[in-house]
Amino acid sequence: MFRLEKSGPAGCPWYQPGGLLVPGRAEKSGTKRPTGPEVDISVLNLDGEEEEEEETRGERTTPTTPKPTSGSLLPRLPPEPGMTNLTLRIERIGLKDAGQHIDPYVTVSVKDVSGIDLTEPQDTPIASKKEDPYVYFNVDVEIQRHVEKMPKGTAIFFEFKHYKPKKRMTSIKCWAFMEMDELKSGPASIELYKKPTDFKRKKVNLLTVKPLFLELYLTLTKD
């Protein structure tokens, strides 16, 4: 994972003429970070396209009607002396088929190293705009635990979900996460991974080698 100021490919450190250097948890050289999840980039096509999705390959789906547009976001935590509140602004997510997703939203959850919820998961409202290759949200999510009270190994997960009318179910398209050492005020662009979501972060597969990410803005406020 890496952080960058917003700019086009020509101004970004992960873009090089004639090829794309995949940043963060996976590198095309095969070198793995000493700590953190194992990332498998062998499932990616060399031209940078995602492989065809398999509807039944470990996908967690929920038979349901279309999601209400209001979401389930919670208010900011009350101030507590010496404690830091974290606000995550979900700006947009980059997907090659962004405009095809019906009623897309993001579920945000905070989990410990074993994948157990530390707070109640929150759903964003339905996306405000779809304009290929991006789905726009521009919504603030107030994390429901002070940063100082997050145990070692905590991670924040983002699951991009959309509705499939033919199957009458909500499906996960992809997911992303941030670890404790990545919680810094400012913009962040984080990698997208193929489903199913692995809350234990043991093995993750990049969704694409294209320069498409979940784009956030973090605000840490100490009371």
Secondary structure, 3 states (H helix, E strand, C coil): CECCCCCCHHHCCCEECCEECCCCCCCCCCCCCCCCCEEECCCCCCCCCCCCCCCCCCCCEEECCCCCCCCCCCCCCCCCCCCEEEEEEEEEEECCCHHHCEEEEEEEEEECCCCCECCCCEECCCCCEEECCEEEEEEEEECCCCHHHCCCCCEEEEEEEEEECCCCEEEEEEEEEEEHHHCCCEEEEECCEECCCCCCCCEEEECCCCCCCEEEEEEEEEC
